[in-house]
Amino acid sequence: MDRSSRDDGATLFVVIKDEKKDLVTIAIRPEIRFSDRVRGMQESPTLAVLNRATALVAQGVDVVDFGPGEPDFRTPANVCEAGKRAIDEGITRYTNASGTKALRDAIAGRYNKRYGTKLRTENVIAGSGGKQELFNLMLALVDERDEVIIPTPYWVSFPDQVSFAGGTPIFTAVDAKNRFRPTFAAIEAAVSSRTRGVIVNSPCNPTGAVIEESELAKIADFCIARDLFLVFDETYELFVYDGSVHASAIRWFEKHPENIVIVNSMSKTFAMTGWRLGYAIAHPDIIAALGKIQSHSTSNPSSIAQVASIEALSGDDADVKKMYAAYCERRAWLVPALNRIPGITCANPDGAFYVFPDVSSFFGKGSIRDSGSFASFLLDEARVAVVPGAAFGADEYIRISYATSMERIKEGVARIEKALKNIV
Ligand SMILES: Cc1ncc(COP(=O)(O)O)c(C=O)c1O
């Protein structure tokens, strides 16, 4: 038997000559067989327009980038110093997979101080971002055929995390006229015999909505009565505006730790996105389950980030206050400026650092059919990058992040206004 092969990079041709039968077989490299789990997963849809924007910037094009879901500020100096000290002192080895006791206690301590809770080390796990804890929570709590209710517009990863765990995301719309705030009535209407839990994110990415305490109380009571989980993601907890008050599900945690889970992160509050540190607060058994998953996947979050996070959580919040003041100023300018552009309707978001204007009045004009083509239009014609609302399950909208300087915000809005004027 004579065997040869030729590889043109994309395809492998294998030629087998069998002398007796004079047989020539050409086998083409089979497609890689991915698991159903991965095939069912979408790549983060926020990335498509942003990747194009990055490519343009690399070519030297001046793009105003309203895409980023991260603060434009540097990590506070005292936090960076703590990270540097950790390296110098050799704190560069594995730690407990669920995070050091010192960090877990610092997280518990911050909640105990703010809310008067009595959280202990066993109630806390630290991981490589809030995203990891959310992902692991779905793996730990959701089985095949379980349904998880997600108010829509939603943060992009929630549905995929539920699906990856084998569950089914059930979307329940929030009303823009109600400032996108989730309501108990809408969640109750989506409940079925298969419902396993609810995910609430407040303040919300992408809408900025801040849930009212009275609605959260009804949702929490309902989840407790039906033995459902309520995963409450408060990654943007400190960024609430105009007298709006952040209601946290931690209020129900101590009485009902089997049902309430809190997820939070260092990323947005302390401008620490790249350090990768987030955490969950839950029943010790849930924490142990998350720890088990973590011990077989990523192990501990970075030892250096853990030391830096203790400093951030325990040090003073002066830098956080400065960032907050900047977001307040930008938001106050941005919302009315967008509403002055004919065809754009922008609700005043109560929290986070995003606005979520309705741009559907432009659909059908020029090349614009939906939020994706609207975003492409802005990138091509205005050199402004935004995220299409379709990425968050709401195609009439776009997400604009104001985690960029006032100067760039003004420039970006001027460009959007000019480009939209010319469209027929
Ligand atoms: C609503 C929400 N939850 C969780 C996360 C995860 O943040 P990280 O993994 O950086 O802690 C993000 C990040 O964008 C977010 O917007």
The ligand as an SDF file (V2000), in Angstrom:
LIG
                    3D

 16 16  0  0  0  0  0  0  0  0999 V2000
  -23.8990   42.6420   34.0880 C   0  0  0  0  0  0  0  0  0  0  0  0
  -22.5370   42.0820   34.1660 C   0  0  0  0  0  0  0  0  0  0  0  0
  -22.3080   41.0450   34.9720 N   0  0  0  0  0  0  0  0  0  0  0  0
  -21.0980   40.4880   35.0770 C   0  0  0  0  0  0  0  0  0  0  0  0
  -20.0460   40.9560   34.3370 C   0  0  0  0  0  0  0  0  0  0  0  0
  -18.7290   40.2580   34.4870 C   0  0  0  0  0  0  0  0  0  0  0  0
  -17.6920   41.0730   34.8570 O   0  0  0  0  0  0  0  0  0  0  0  0
  -16.2760   40.4840   35.2460 P   0  0  0  0  0  0  0  0  0  0  0  0
  -16.1900   39.0970   34.7410 O   0  0  0  0  0  0  0  0  0  0  0  0
  -15.2900   41.3930   34.6250 O   0  0  0  0  0  0  0  0  0  0  0  0
  -16.2350   40.4920   36.7550 O   0  0  0  0  0  0  0  0  0  0  0  0
  -20.2410   42.0120   33.4530 C   0  0  0  0  0  0  0  0  0  0  0  0
  -19.1520   42.4920   32.5840 C   0  0  0  0  0  0  0  0  0  0  0  0
  -19.3310   43.1530   31.5990 O   0  0  0  0  0  0  0  0  0  0  0  0
  -21.5150   42.6030   33.3740 C   0  0  0  0  0  0  0  0  0  0  0  0
  -21.7470   43.6430   32.5620 O   0  0  0  0  0  0  0  0  0  0  0  0
  1  2  1  0
  2  3  1  0
  2 15  2  0
  3  4  2  0
  4  5  1  0
  5  6  1  0
  5 12  2  0
  6  7  1  0
  7  8  1  0
  8  9  2  0
  8 10  1  0
  8 11  1  0
 12 13  1  0
 12 15  1  0
 13 14  2  0
 15 16  1  0
M  END
$$$$
